[in-house]
């Protein structure tokens, strides 16, 4: 059963989400503040029973969700779905840049939240083994699901790893943002391209020598992205 860390300060919302997630077979740790959530995550990691996914409200008392997101990402490559009360660009973009893999706007139905969780967890599942690919100083081991750059391991959370695996599987091919949403995020609608752009930005920061002048994750202006070097 997947283990979910739910961080939500509204007790009625938190209790309702915990009940729904439990009914869907998840084990749930629930926290009312970011500080409590981080303590629970550290305790789970120390006990050897890692959390598979974090569902995180952005508007928290004390430490806000953006900072919690950054700290979770620094602790472990666990997928993060953020909950936001608004669909405002600033909130969404800031949350994605902090490291979130996906987001939903509250109020969210149990069906939608469960579908997003299942999609994110599927992205974290292993993919069929394939050969090791080398692109310059970038080495992608598709069997071990590891990435190294200049001989140093590059830990990537599941969404960024899936994105890199998809793009690098066919170097030179231009992927539209809509196609990447389908392949990586499993969104079956014309979703939010900000998910793609934010993940590309985070990935570039980890694998490029100069993220502003990318060698590997190249922009096809007006269309989407392709993997180089060509």
C-alpha positions in Angstrom: 0.0 0.0 0.0 1.5 3.4 -1.0 2.4 5.6 2.0 1.2 9.2 1.7 2.3 12.1 3.8 -0.5 14.7 3.9 0.3 18.2 5.0 -2.9 20.3 5.4 -3.6 22.9 8.1 -7.4 22.8 7.8 -8.5 20.0 10.1 -11.8 19.3 8.4 -10.1 19.1 5.0 -7.3 17.1 6.4 -9.6 14.6 8.1 -11.7 14.2 5.0 -8.7 13.6 2.7 -7.1 11.2 5.1 -10.4 9.2 5.2 -10.7 9.1 1.4 -7.0 8.1 0.9 -7.2 5.4 3.5 -10.4 4.0 1.8 -8.4 3.8 -1.4 -5.8 1.7 0.2 -3.1 4.2 1.1 -1.4 4.4 4.4 -1.5 8.1 5.5 0.6 10.2 7.9 -1.2 13.5 8.4 0.3 16.8 9.7 -1.2 20.2 10.3 2.0 22.3 9.7 5.0 22.1 7.5 7.3 21.6 10.5 5.2 18.6 11.7 5.2 17.2 8.2 9.0 17.4 7.9 9.4 15.7 11.3 7.2 12.8 10.1 9.1 12.5 6.8 12.5 12.4 8.7 11.1 9.8 11.1 9.8 7.6 8.3 13.2 7.8 6.5 15.0 7.0 9.7 12.8 4.0 10.3 13.4 2.7 6.8 9.8 3.0 5.7 9.9 5.7 3.1 7.0 7.9 2.2 6.0 7.3 -1.5 4.3 10.6 -2.1 3.7 14.0 -0.4 0.4 15.9 -0.7 1.2 19.4 0.4 -1.0 22.5 0.9 0.8 25.7 -0.1 -1.0 28.0 2.4 0.3 26.7 5.8 0.8 28.6 9.1 4.4 29.1 10.0 6.6 27.6 7.4 4.7 27.9 4.1 4.3 25.2 1.5 6.9 26.6 -0.8 9.6 26.3 1.8 8.3 22.8 2.9 8.5 21.8 -0.8 12.1 22.9 -1.1 13.0 21.1 2.2 11.3 17.9 1.2 13.0 17.9 -2.2 16.4 18.4 -0.4 15.7 15.4 1.9 14.5 12.8 -0.6 13.4 12.5 -4.3 9.8 11.8 -3.2 7.0 13.0 -5.6 5.1 16.0 -4.4 1.5 17.1 -5.3 0.8 20.6 -4.1 -2.7 21.8 -3.2 -3.4 25.4 -3.9 -6.6 27.4 -3.2 -6.1 29.4 -6.4 -5.0 28.7 -9.9 -3.0 32.0 -9.9 0.1 31.9 -12.0 2.3 33.1 -9.2 1.3 30.4 -6.8 1.5 27.6 -9.4 4.8 28.7 -10.9 6.4 29.3 -7.5 5.3 25.9 -6.3 6.5 24.1 -9.4 9.9 25.9 -9.2 10.2 24.8 -5.6 10.1 21.2 -6.8 6.4 20.1 -7.0 5.7 17.4 -9.6 2.0 18.3 -10.0 -0.7 20.4 -8.5 -4.5 20.5 -8.0 -6.7 23.5 -7.2 -8.9 23.2 -4.1 -11.6 22.3 -3.6 -10.6 19.0 -5.1 -12.8 16.0 -5.4 -11.6 12.6 -4.0 -11.7 11.1 -7.5 -9.5 13.8 -9.0 -7.0 13.6 -6.1 -6.8 9.8 -6.3 -6.3 9.9 -10.0 -3.4 12.4 -9.7 -1.8 10.3 -7.0 -2.0 7.2 -9.1 -0.6 8.9 -12.1 2.4 10.3 -10.1 3.0 6.9 -8.5 3.0 5.2 -11.9 5.7 7.7 -13.0 7.8 6.5 -10.1 7.5 2.9 -11.1 10.5 1.2 -12.8 10.5 1.2 -16.6 11.7 -1.7 -18.7 15.5 -2.2 -18.7 17.3 -0.7 -21.7 21.0 -0.1 -22.5 23.1 2.6 -20.9 23.1 5.7 -23.1 26.1 8.1 -23.1 25.7 11.7 -24.4 28.9 13.6 -23.9 29.5 13.6 -20.1 25.9 12.6 -19.4 25.3 8.9 -18.7 21.7 7.6 -18.5 21.3 4.0 -17.2 17.8 3.0 -18.2 18.0 -0.3 -16.4 19.2 1.0 -13.1 17.2 4.3 -13.5 20.3 6.4 -12.6 21.9 9.4 -14.2 25.5 10.6 -13.9 27.2 13.8 -15.1 30.9 14.0 -15.4 31.2 10.9 -13.3 29.0 12.3 -10.5 25.6 10.8 -9.7 22.6 13.1 -10.4 19.7 12.2 -8.1 16.4 13.0 -9.9 12.9 12.8 -8.5 10.6 10.5 -10.6 9.0 13.2 -12.8 12.3 14.7 -13.8 13.7 11.3 -14.5 10.7 10.3 -16.6 11.0 13.5 -18.5 14.7 12.9 -19.2 14.1 9.3 -20.2 11.3 10.3 -22.6 13.3 13.1 -24.3 16.5 11.2 -24.5 14.9 8.1 -26.0 14.7 9.8 -29.4 17.3 12.5 -29.6 16.5 15.3 -32.1 12.8 14.6 -32.0 10.7 17.7 -31.0 8.1 16.9 -28.3 5.3 19.4 -27.9 4.4 20.3 -24.3 1.0 18.6 -24.8 2.7 15.4 -25.8 5.0 15.5 -22.8 2.1 16.0 -20.5 0.5 12.9 -21.9 3.7 10.8 -21.7 5.2 12.0 -18.4 2.3 13.4 -16.4 -0.4 11.1 -17.9 -2.8 14.0 -18.3 -5.4 13.1 -20.9 -6.5 16.7 -21.5 -4.9 19.9 -22.7 -3.2 20.4 -19.4 -1.0 23.1 -18.0 2.2 23.7 -19.9 3.7 25.2 -16.8 4.2 21.7 -15.4 6.5 20.9 -18.4 8.4 24.2 -18.4 9.1 24.1 -14.6 10.3 20.5 -14.8 12.5 21.3 -17.7 14.0 24.3 -15.8 14.8 22.1 -12.8 16.3 19.4 -15.0 18.5 21.8 -16.8 19.8 23.1 -13.6 21.0 19.6 -12.7 22.4 18.3 -16.0 23.5 21.4 -18.0 26.9 23.2 -17.6 25.1 26.5 -18.4 21.3 26.1 -18.0 20.6 29.4 -19.8 22.4 27.9 -22.9 21.3 24.2 -22.7 23.2 21.5 -24.6 20.9 18.6 -23.8 17.4 19.9 -23.2 16.9 22.3 -26.1 14.0 24.5 -26.8 12.3 24.3 -30.2 10.8 27.8 -30.1 7.1 27.8 -30.7 6.8 24.0 -30.5 8.3 22.4 -27.4 11.6 20.6 -26.5 14.1 18.2 -28.0 17.1 16.3 -26.6 20.6 17.1 -27.9 23.4 17.3 -28.6 22.6 17.0 -32.3 
